[in-house]
Amino acid sequence: MNEQAILQLAAGAMMTAAKVAAPIVLAAMGVGLIISLFQSVTQIQEATLTFVPKVIVVGLVLTIAGHWMIGTFVTYTHNLFAMVPQLLSGG
């Protein structure tokens, strides 16, 4: 197993993790931005006001995109296990 193979595995793992985390992170950021704008306009500074909508939106995103997320991880894992003999043989 050479350095190029290790770097390729690490890059693939990071890309898969970023791809799977993107819907949750983007949804939470969008809700946080909207609530922050609402708080700055109305001058309501309540810490729990941001928490509850984010939890609801993240739950909805997981409900809608959860199947795709798990499928992406399973596909990556299957490809990784399929590459094990090739990686161990050094080729």
Secondary structure, DSSP 8 states (H G I E B T S, - for coil): --HHHHHHHHHHHHHHHHHHHHHHHHHHHHHHHHHHHHHHHHT---THHHHHHHHHHHHHHHHHHHHHHHHHHHHHHHHHHHHHHHHHHT-
